[in-house]
Each structure stands twice: as C-alpha cells, then as structure tokens.
Amino acid sequence: MHPKPPGELPILLVAAALALAAAVSLGLARFSYALLLPPMRADLGWSYLTAGAMNTVNAAGYLAGALLMPMALRRFGARRALLGGGVASGLLLCAHGVVLGDAALYVLRALTGVASAAMFVCGGLLAARLGGQVTGGVARGPSAGLVLGVYYGGTGVGIVLAALLVPPLSSLPGAHAWQWAWVALGVAALVATAVTAAATRTLDQAGAARAAPAPFRWRLLGCGLASYFLFGLGYIGYMTFVVTLLREQQLSSALITVFYGLLGLAVIASSWLWAGLLQRQRGGGAMRLLNALLAVATLLPVLSAHPVAVFASGLLFGGVFLSVVASTTALVRHNLPSAAWPAGISAFTIVFAAGQIVGPTLVGWVADGAGGLRVGLACSAAVLAFGALIAWGQKPLAAPAA
C-alpha cells in the first residue's frame, strides 16, 4: 500500500465519505420513492402506469446526466461535478415538497435524475481511483474490491435513512403530508454532501485525475453491458413497487418499515460480503451470480406474503443489488487502462439508465392488468435471470496497461 502523506485521511474513511454520495444519488434521490409512492398514489389518484412513469422520467434524466458526464469531467473534474450534483439533488428533493401537479413532479424527477447521475458516476470514478492506491491483501491495507464495495454500499445508508424519515413524516396529520418527507430528504442530502466535500478535498488532485482520456470500445465488454442493461430493467421494478405490493398484501406499516430498513442494512453489509468476489473475478462471473440471486429475491414476495419470505427477500435483494453495480466498476478496473476508466464507467452508466427507463413503466403497465403487481414483479425476475445468462459470455480481457 502506498504510504499515506501526513494529514491525509485513511483510505476507508475517504471511501465512507464518498459512500454518502451514493447514499444521496440512489438511496435518497431514487429509492426513497418506493416509500413515498403509496401515500402519493392515494393522494394524487395515480394509476400504476403513472406511478411507474415517474421513475421512468427519473431514469431518463439519469441517462441524460450520464451522457453529459464525459464533458463535465473534462471541464470540472470528478470531485467538483460530484459536489455540484449533490447540492442540486438536495435542492431538487426539497422542491418535490412544494408542488402537487403531475407535470411539475415529472420535471423534478427528471432533473433529479440528471443530478444523481453526476454524483454516482463521479463517485464511482473517484472510488476506482482510490482503490487504485491500494493493493489487495498487502500491508493490512483494504483491497480495491472493499473500497468499491464501501462506496456502493453507501446506498444502504440512504435507504435506511429514508426508512426512518419517510413513514413518520408522510403519516403526519393534514393534507399532502408526504411533502414533508421530500423536504427532509433534501435537507439530509445537503448535509451528506457537505460531509463528502470536507473529507475528499485532496482526492481529485491525483495525477490520474488529469490523465488524457482514452477511448472505450463497447464491443470488448459487450456481454457485460448487455447483462447490466437487463439488470437495470429488472431490479428497478422491485425497488419501485415492492413496498406497494406489500401494502396490497396487508402487511402492517411497521413490518414494511422494518423490511425496508433491513434491505438498507443488507446493502451496507454487502460492502464486505462480496469484496473478495469483486477482487477475484475479472470477467462476468460476479454479474452472473449476483443477477441470479436477485431473480430469486424478486420472486420471493410474489410467491408468498409470509413475513419470513418478505424479510428474506429484502435481505437477499439488499445484500446483492448494489454489488452488481460495483461489479461493473470492478470489471472496468480489471480490464481497461486507467485512462479509459471514465469512458468505461460512463458506458455502463448509460446502459444502466436505459434499462431503468423501460423497467418502471413496463412493470406498471403489466401491473395495471389482471395479474396485478405480482405478475409485474415476476416479469422483473425473469429479466434478471436472463441477465445472469448473458453475463456468462463476458470473458476477461488481456491485462490493461497502467
């Protein structure tokens, strides 16, 4: 492990501060919507199609943000773009709490997607660079896989925070109580971004941050990209509608809050659970295993509403799904030279966002039919299983040049 200059924070502490960016960009800005959907749908009279479309426009904004990232990285650098996205996300989440019209909410969800993409892409890039400062298993230092796992596992912090904030605030007396939850999420996002800013002041000053970018040939990681597209399409149906399904299955509000909190805690634990796999697997093996496990987790609440099945689903899903995201960054790190990391991470983010654009509306459309949400989530499970099969074809490339 490289020696740590005087005054520089430990690598895992910096990774934990970066993890707050993942907490904001996904945990607060996106996945909190699952908890807000039932009261918003009841208050605003939405169909499942409309409810899914809200997440579709959020994913469309995320795709736009991912497409803009190469230009933003050249102009501002990763850290400045990350912090700008964090401040914008916080303000936009607060703005969700002062509007009621569908059109205004569509616009805010789309803009939040743009801002959260900036955070997530730049955070992943900075985490990859931070992981590049360590060599796994040497001198008691953290492995690069653990650094990536800690970053992506930060999403679980956001999920847990949403589980603590949203149910009590959206249950307050008075009309449109769910708006208070959006404001609280926005304030939490701003505080988290301030912590990230304070702990990462020197992170983007490394020479790698200023290296000339290298091109990325999509066909080299084609099976990985295709599998990741299917992951984005499949997992978002679960994260959008599982809470609504549990409410329809008559689970109590307390049990649903515990379920969502356990899911978030499992995301945090996944940082350590899969670190070794991410470090070892240079091809699509990690994506194959993790997508298959997600398919099982998605099917469990479809097959049974028993609390044991529900909690097992939440724990398994939470313990796996962000590690699929981490596996793509690991795939880029293992197979591409460092100058190509920004383009590679952006490419995976683009296909991820494209899958998420299709997923919520597709599941909502299916759920509006006779089979309801159970059939919609079964479709999500089938897509995830297909993604696992596609990942089988991703082979490791030749060792990249530094």
GUDREN-982465 format. One record per residue (C-alpha): x, y, z; residue number from 1; residue in three letters. Coordinates in steps of 0.001 Angstrom, whole numbers, plus 524288, in hexadecimal, padded with zeros to 5 digits. Example, Ala and Ser with C-alpha at 12.3 -4.5 7.8 and 13.67 -1.06 7.14 Angstrom:
<nodes>
- c1;c2;c3;n;res
- 8300C;7EE6C;81E78;1;ALA
- 83566;7FBDC;81BE4;2;SER
</nodes>
This chain:
<nodes>
- c1;c2;c3;n;res
- 80000;80000;80000;1;MET
- 80513;80D8F;7FCCF;2;HIS
- 80925;8156D;808C6;3;PRO
- 7FF11;81EFB;80D9B;4;LYS
- 803FF;82D1B;80DA6;5;PRO
- 80317;8347B;81A9C;6;PRO
- 7F57B;839E6;81D07;7;GLY
- 7EF19;8316A;812A6;8;GLU
- 7E33D;829B8;81718;9;LEU
- 7E37F;81AC0;8171D;10;PRO
- 7DEEF;814C8;80A65;11;ILE
- 7D2FF;80E08;8101E;12;LEU
- 7CEB5;81AAC;816AF;13;LEU
- 7CF6E;821CE;809B3;14;VAL
- 7C801;81680;80372;15;ALA
- 7BD8E;817D2;80DFC;16;ALA
- 7BC5F;82663;80B18;17;ALA
- 7BB0D;8234D;7FC9F;18;LEU
- 7B0BD;81943;8005B;19;ALA
- 7A811;82472;804D5;20;LEU
- 7A7A1;828B3;7F698;21;ALA
- 7A1F4;81B6F;7F329;22;ALA
- 79898;81CF4;7FEAE;23;ALA
- 79393;829A3;7F8DD;24;VAL
- 7938F;82624;7EA70;25;SER
- 78C6E;81927;7EBCE;26;LEU
- 787DD;8174B;7F9CE;27;GLY
- 7817B;8249F;7FBA5;28;LEU
- 77F47;8299E;7EDD5;29;ALA
- 779F8;81D06;7E7EC;30;ARG
- 776CC;811C5;7F105;31;PHE
- 76F9B;81A15;7FB0A;32;SER
- 76500;81B2D;7F0AC;33;TYR
- 760A0;80D3B;7F3A6;34;ALA
- 75CB9;81194;80159;35;LEU
- 75672;81E1E;7FC6D;36;LEU
- 74EF9;817A1;7F16A;37;LEU
- 74394;811FC;7F96B;38;PRO
- 73FA6;81EEA;8000A;39;PRO
- 74219;826C3;7F399;40;MET
- 73A49;81D2A;7EB64;41;ARG
- 72EE8;81D89;7F4F0;42;ALA
- 72F59;82C5E;7F614;43;ASP
- 73129;82F8E;7E79E;44;LEU
- 72904;8247A;7E1D7;45;GLY
- 733B7;81E64;7D999;46;TRP
- 732BC;811C9;7D1D4;47;SER
- 73E19;80840;7D274;48;TYR
- 7420E;80D0D;7C4EC;49;LEU
- 74321;81B14;7C9B6;50;THR
- 74A50;816B6;7D5EC;51;ALA
- 7540B;80F22;7CDB1;52;GLY
- 75571;81A5D;7C413;53;ALA
- 75A5A;82307;7CF2B;54;MET
- 765E9;819EA;7D0B9;55;ASN
- 76754;818D2;7C1FF;56;THR
- 7696C;82773;7C06E;57;VAL
- 772E1;826F9;7CBDE;58;ASN
- 77A86;81C7E;7C496;59;ALA
- 779D7;8247E;7B80B;60;ALA
- 77FE9;82FD2;7BF61;61;GLY
- 78A2A;82680;7C4A7;62;TYR
- 78D4C;82249;7B6B7;63;LEU
- 78E95;83079;7B278;64;ALA
- 797AB;832F4;7BDEA;65;GLY
- 79FF3;8271D;7BA74;66;ALA
- 7A126;82BBE;7AC5C;67;LEU
- 7A594;8392A;7B10A;68;LEU
- 7AFA6;833BF;7BA7B;69;MET
- 7BB57;83288;7B13B;70;PRO
- 7BA34;84100;7ADFF;71;MET
- 7B7F3;844B4;7BC38;72;ALA
- 7C3AB;83CB3;7C0A1;73;LEU
- 7CC84;84381;7B6D0;74;ARG
- 7C7C7;850E8;7BAD6;75;ARG
- 7C5F5;84FDE;7C985;76;PHE
- 7CCBB;84388;7CE37;77;GLY
- 7C654;83859;7D57A;78;ALA
- 7C59F;83E4D;7E314;79;ARG
- 7BFB9;84B55;7DF09;80;ARG
- 7B5A3;84498;7D671;81;ALA
- 7B23B;83B4F;7E19D;82;LEU
- 7B034;84653;7EB5F;83;LEU
- 7A874;84E62;7E1B2;84;GLY
- 79F8E;842C5;7DF78;85;GLY
- 79DF3;84118;7EE25;86;GLY
- 799DD;84F1B;7F08E;87;VAL
- 7908F;84EB3;7E4EF;88;ALA
- 78AAE;841CA;7E9A9;89;SER
- 78820;84751;7F72D;90;GLY
- 78179;85389;7F200;91;LEU
- 7795D;84BE6;7E834;92;LEU
- 774BC;8424C;7F29C;93;LEU
- 77062;84DC3;7FAFB;94;CYS
- 76909;8531D;7EF38;95;ALA
- 76149;8464C;7EE5C;96;HIS
- 75B19;84A8D;7FB29;97;GLY
- 754FA;85700;7F5D1;98;VAL
- 74E0C;8523B;7E97A;99;VAL
- 74230;849B2;7E703;100;LEU
- 7402B;84959;7D848;101;GLY
- 74468;83D78;7D085;102;ASP
- 74B77;845DF;7C669;103;ALA
- 753B5;84CC0;7D0B0;104;ALA
- 756F1;83FD4;7D747;105;LEU
- 75B08;839EC;7CA3E;106;TYR
- 7645C;8454C;7C800;107;VAL
- 76A0A;8444B;7D5B2;108;LEU
- 76BCE;8359E;7D4BB;109;ARG
- 772DE;83754;7C7B1;110;ALA
- 77BDF;84212;7CCBA;111;LEU
- 77EC3;83A23;7D8EC;112;THR
- 782E1;82F09;7D005;113;GLY
- 78CA9;837DE;7C91C;114;VAL
- 79275;83C76;7D609;115;ALA
- 79307;82EDE;7DBF6;116;SER
- 79A0E;82991;7CFED;117;ALA
- 7A499;833D2;7D1CB;118;ALA
- 7A65F;82F68;7DFCF;119;MET
- 7A638;820EA;7DD20;120;PHE
- 7AF17;820B6;7D137;121;VAL
- 7B907;829E0;7D756;122;CYS
- 7B87F;822D3;7E45D;123;GLY
- 7BAEC;815CF;7DDAE;124;GLY
- 7C661;81B82;7D62C;125;LEU
- 7CC5F;8215F;7E277;126;LEU
- 7CA5A;81487;7E9B3;127;ALA
- 7D139;80D3A;7DEA2;128;ALA
- 7DCA6;816A2;7DF84;129;ARG
- 7DCE0;81579;7EE38;130;LEU
- 7DD01;806AF;7ECD8;131;GLY
- 7E863;8082B;7E385;132;GLY
- 7F070;80D66;7EEE6;133;GLN
- 7EFF8;8003E;7F5E7;134;VAL
- 7F402;7F26C;7F298;135;THR
- 7EB0A;7E806;7F7F0;136;GLY
- 7EFE5;7E07B;8039D;137;GLY
- 7FCD5;7E7D7;804E7;138;VAL
- 80174;7EE93;8115F;139;ALA
- 7F42A;7ED12;817B9;140;ARG
- 7EE87;7F6F3;80E22;141;GLY
- 7E0A1;7F5F3;808F4;142;PRO
- 7DEFF;7EF46;7FBE4;143;SER
- 7DA6B;7F6D9;7F010;144;ALA
- 7CE30;7EE43;7F026;145;GLY
- 7CB30;7F275;7FE10;146;LEU
- 7CCED;800D6;7FAA3;147;VAL
- 7C33C;7FF60;7EF7C;148;LEU
- 7BA07;7F79F;7F82D;149;GLY
- 7BA40;80212;802B2;150;VAL
- 7B70A;80C8D;7F8B2;151;TYR
- 7ABAA;80573;7F276;152;TYR
- 7A709;80050;7FF8C;153;GLY
- 7A4E3;80E6C;8038B;154;GLY
- 797FF;80D9A;7FC57;155;THR
- 79346;80575;807D5;156;GLY
- 795A3;810F7;810F0;157;VAL
- 78C51;818ED;80896;158;GLY
- 78240;80DFC;8087B;159;ILE
- 782BE;80C98;8174A;160;VAL
- 781AF;81B4D;818EA;161;LEU
- 775F4;81B90;80FD0;162;ALA
- 76F9E;81090;817AD;163;ALA
- 7715A;818A6;82407;164;LEU
- 76CA9;82596;81E3F;165;LEU
- 761FD;822B1;81466;166;VAL
- 757CB;81A6C;81BA6;167;PRO
- 75648;82345;827A3;168;PRO
- 7568A;82FF1;81FDA;169;LEU
- 74D39;82B43;81545;170;SER
- 743C4;826F5;82005;171;SER
- 742B8;83452;8264A;172;LEU
- 734F4;839DE;8274C;173;PRO
- 7306E;84321;81CBE;174;GLY
- 72FBD;84312;80DF7;175;ALA
- 73B81;83F46;805B9;176;HIS
- 743BE;83B27;81173;177;ALA
- 74CF8;833CC;80857;178;TRP
- 75286;840FD;8042E;179;GLN
- 75960;84246;81159;180;TRP
- 760A2;835AF;80E8C;181;ALA
- 76609;83B1A;801CD;182;TRP
- 76AEE;84749;808BD;183;VAL
- 7717C;83F17;81354;184;ALA
- 7781B;836B8;808FB;185;LEU
- 77D33;842F6;8024E;186;GLY
- 782E5;84863;80EDF;187;VAL
- 7894A;83B4A;811BC;188;ALA
- 78F3C;83B49;80411;189;ALA
- 79531;848C1;8061C;190;LEU
- 79B11;844D3;81331;191;VAL
- 7A0BC;83855;80D66;192;ALA
- 7A6AB;83FEE;80208;193;THR
- 7AD33;84945;80B96;194;ALA
- 7B384;83DBB;8129D;195;VAL
- 7B839;83811;805B1;196;THR
- 7BE0B;84531;801E0;197;ALA
- 7C576;8466B;80EA7;198;ALA
- 7CB8B;838D4;80DE8;199;ALA
- 7CF6F;8389A;7FF7E;200;THR
- 7D6C3;8456A;7FDE3;201;ARG
- 7E318;83F26;7F86E;202;THR
- 7DD04;83399;7F17D;203;LEU
- 7DBF1;83963;7E3D8;204;ASP
- 7E9A7;83EEB;7E3E8;205;GLN
- 7F049;83216;7E030;206;ALA
- 7F723;8315B;7D32F;207;GLY
- 7ED67;82742;7CE4D;208;ALA
- 7E2C4;83173;7CF55;209;ALA
- 7E9A3;839BE;7C528;210;ARG
- 7EE15;82EDF;7BC10;211;ALA
- 7EA17;83000;7ADDB;212;ALA
- 7DD9D;82814;7ABF6;213;PRO
- 7DE43;81BA2;7A3D9;214;ALA
- 7D355;8166F;79B21;215;PRO
- 7CAB9;80B0E;79F18;216;PHE
- 7C6E1;80078;79561;217;ARG
- 7B972;7FBB8;7995E;218;TRP
- 7BA7D;7EE8E;7926E;219;ARG
- 7C597;7EA33;79B59;220;LEU
- 7BC64;7E9CB;7A6FD;221;LEU
- 7B011;7E77D;79F05;222;GLY
- 7AA84;7DC3C;7A70D;223;CYS
- 7AD10;7E3AD;7B3A6;224;GLY
- 7A615;7EFA7;7AE36;225;LEU
- 79A7F;7E783;7A974;226;ALA
- 79960;7E0AE;7B69D;227;SER
- 799E8;7EDAD;7BDA5;228;TYR
- 78F19;7F32C;7B4FF;229;PHE
- 78672;7E7C4;7B8FD;230;LEU
- 78A2A;7E9D5;7C737;231;PHE
- 785E7;7F808;7C648;232;GLY
- 77922;7F3F2;7BFE7;233;LEU
- 7764E;7E935;7C9C2;234;GLY
- 77AA3;7EE48;7D6FF;235;TYR
- 773B4;7FB71;7D603;236;ILE
- 76667;7F4DA;7D562;237;GLY
- 768E5;7EEE1;7E2C2;238;TYR
- 76E34;7FB71;7E8A9;239;MET
- 762D6;80365;7E347;240;THR
- 7575D;7FAA4;7E6AF;241;PHE
- 75B09;7F0F6;7F15D;242;VAL
- 75622;7F9AF;7FC6C;243;VAL
- 74947;7FBC1;7F53D;244;THR
- 7480D;7ECFE;7F354;245;LEU
- 74A48;7EAA6;801D8;246;LEU
- 73FBA;7F48D;80539;247;ARG
- 73661;7ED93;7FC06;248;GLU
- 739C7;7E0DB;802EB;249;GLN
- 73558;7E71F;80FC3;250;GLN
- 74288;7E7E5;81684;251;LEU
- 74260;7F1E9;82160;252;SER
- 7495C;7FEEE;8200A;253;SER
- 752A9;7FAF7;82AE6;254;ALA
- 75691;7EE66;823F7;255;LEU
- 75878;7F5A6;81721;256;ILE
- 76155;7FF93;81DD3;257;THR
- 76940;7F47E;823D8;258;VAL
- 769ED;7EDCC;81687;259;PHE
- 76F3D;7F9FD;80FE2;260;TYR
- 778B8;7FCB5;81AE1;261;GLY
- 77DE6;7EEC2;81A38;262;LEU
- 77F80;7F027;80B8C;263;LEU
- 787C9;7FC4D;80DC2;264;GLY
- 79001;7F5D6;8184A;265;LEU
- 79266;7EA63;80F21;266;ALA
- 79757;7F3F0;804C8;267;VAL
- 7A134;7F92D;80E94;268;ILE
- 7A571;7EB65;81252;269;ALA
- 7A74A;7E7E8;80400;270;SER
- 7B37F;7F07D;8040D;271;SER
- 7BA8F;7E5B0;80B4F;272;TRP
- 7B2A3;7DA10;806BA;273;LEU
- 7B68B;7DADB;7F868;274;TRP
- 7C39D;7E22C;7F929;275;ALA
- 7CB7E;7D5D0;7F6C0;276;GLY
- 7C31F;7D1E6;7EB15;277;LEU
- 7C4CA;7DF53;7E4ED;278;LEU
- 7D362;7DE86;7E707;279;GLN
- 7D4BE;7D0EA;7E104;280;ARG
- 7CB46;7D0FD;7D58F;281;GLN
- 7D0E4;7D785;7C97F;282;ARG
- 7C5D2;7D351;7C065;283;GLY
- 7B710;7D255;7C1B1;284;GLY
- 7B6DA;7C856;7CCBA;285;GLY
- 7B2E1;7D20A;7D730;286;ALA
- 7A7E6;7D7BA;7CEE4;287;MET
- 7A308;7CA10;7CBA6;288;ARG
- 7A213;7C5A4;7D9CC;289;LEU
- 79C84;7D256;7DF08;290;LEU
- 791F7;7D3B5;7D494;291;ASN
- 78DA3;7C5B0;7D715;292;ALA
- 78C63;7C85D;7E5A6;293;LEU
- 78489;7D4AD;7E2CD;294;LEU
- 77B05;7CCCE;7DA8E;295;ALA
- 77897;7C3EE;7E63A;296;VAL
- 776FC;7CF7A;7EF7C;297;ALA
- 76D27;7D5F3;7E652;298;THR
- 764EB;7C99F;7E578;299;LEU
- 763C1;7C75E;7F426;300;LEU
- 7593A;7D1BB;7F71F;301;PRO
- 75216;7CD91;7EAC2;302;VAL
- 7512C;7BF92;7EFAF;303;LEU
- 74E1D;7C285;7FDF4;304;SER
- 749BC;7CDF0;8066C;305;ALA
- 74E85;7C73B;812D5;306;HIS
- 7576B;7D081;81A91;307;PRO
- 7627F;7C68E;81A3B;308;VAL
- 76239;7C645;80B56;309;ALA
- 760FF;7D509;80ABC;310;VAL
- 76C76;7D795;813D3;311;PHE
- 774AE;7CD3E;80CEA;312;ALA
- 771D3;7D42B;8001D;313;SER
- 775D9;7E167;8058E;314;GLY
- 78254;7DC37;80BA6;315;LEU
- 78658;7D4C9;7FF72;316;LEU
- 782E8;7DFBD;7F615;317;PHE
- 7898A;7EA07;7FE71;318;GLY
- 7957B;7E18E;80048;319;GLY
- 79748;7DFF2;7F1A9;320;VAL
- 791FC;7EA8E;7E8D3;321;PHE
- 79BDC;7F587;7EAFB;322;LEU
- 7A6C5;7EB9B;7E9B5;323;SER
- 7A276;7E9A9;7DB97;324;VAL
- 7A53B;7F823;7D9A6;325;VAL
- 7B24E;7F6A9;7E089;326;ALA
- 7B571;7EAFB;7D7EE;327;SER
- 7B4FB;7F38D;7CBBE;328;THR
- 7BED3;7FD12;7D163;329;THR
- 7C754;7F17C;7D53B;330;ALA
- 7C5F4;7EC36;7C75D;331;LEU
- 7CAAE;7F93F;7C1FB;332;VAL
- 7D5F4;7F9E1;7CBA4;333;ARG
- 7DA54;7EBFD;7C8CB;334;HIS
- 7D9B1;7ECE0;7BA00;335;ASN
- 7DC70;7FADA;7B5A8;336;LEU
- 7E7CC;80447;7B75E;337;PRO
- 7E538;80EE9;7C167;338;SER
- 7E406;81963;7B6E3;339;ALA
- 7D82F;811FC;7B182;340;ALA
- 7D13E;810C1;7BEA0;341;TRP
- 7C8EA;81D19;7BD19;342;PRO
- 7C3E7;818CC;7AFBA;343;ALA
- 7C1D7;80ACF;7B453;344;GLY
- 7BA57;80E97;7C09F;345;ILE
- 7B22A;81838;7B8AF;346;SER
- 7AEDC;80D8A;7AECB;347;ALA
- 7A9E6;80472;7B968;348;PHE
- 7A24D;80FA3;7BF85;349;THR
- 79BCF;8127E;7B273;350;ILE
- 796DC;80494;7B072;351;VAL
- 792CA;803F8;7BEC5;352;PHE
- 78AB7;8104E;7BD0C;353;ALA
- 784CE;80B51;7B060;354;ALA
- 78005;7FF19;7B73E;355;GLY
- 77A32;80727;7C234;356;GLN
- 772BB;80F77;7B85F;357;ILE
- 76B88;8037C;7B35A;358;VAL
- 769FD;7FC13;7C02E;359;GLY
- 7608A;80416;7C88D;360;PRO
- 756EA;80713;7BDB0;361;THR
- 75738;7F905;7B8D4;362;LEU
- 75484;7F37E;7C661;363;VAL
- 74A0D;7FDD3;7C8C8;364;GLY
- 74371;7FA92;7BBDE;365;TRP
- 74383;7EC00;7BF0C;366;VAL
- 73EBB;7EEB9;7CCFE;367;ALA
- 73303;7F660;7C7E6;368;ASP
- 72E71;7E99C;7C1AF;369;GLY
- 7273F;7DE5A;7C7F1;370;ALA
- 73338;7D85E;7CE5D;371;GLY
- 736CC;7E49B;7D5FC;372;GLY
- 74404;7E752;7DBF6;373;LEU
- 7471A;7D8FB;7DE59;374;ARG
- 747BC;7D67D;7CFAC;375;VAL
- 74F5F;7E312;7CDA3;376;GLY
- 759DF;7DF08;7D757;377;LEU
- 75A32;7D151;7D1A9;378;ALA
- 75DC5;7D79F;7C4A9;379;CYS
- 768B3;7DF02;7CB8F;380;SER
- 76DE6;7D239;7D113;381;ALA
- 76DF8;7CC16;7C37A;382;ALA
- 775A5;7D7A8;7BE09;383;VAL
- 77FBF;7D676;7C8E5;384;LEU
- 7814A;7C7F9;7C64C;385;ALA
- 7839C;7CACF;7B7E6;386;PHE
- 78DD1;7D4DF;7BBD9;387;GLY
- 794E0;7CA51;7C386;388;ALA
- 7956B;7C1BD;7B765;389;LEU
- 79AB2;7CCC6;7AEEE;390;ILE
- 7A58D;7CFA8;7B8CC;391;ALA
- 7AA98;7C1D9;7B689;392;TRP
- 7B01A;7C687;7A98B;393;GLY
- 7B896;7D163;7AF30;394;GLN
- 7C6A7;7CCB0;7AF63;395;LYS
- 7D218;7D400;7B578;396;PRO
- 7DA6B;7DC1D;7AC3F;397;LEU
- 7E90E;7DCBD;7ABAF;398;ALA
- 7EF44;7E39A;7B758;399;ALA
- 7EE0C;7F265;7B507;400;PRO
- 7F97C;7FB6F;7B42A;401;ALA
- 7FAE2;804F2;7BF8C;402;ALA
</nodes>
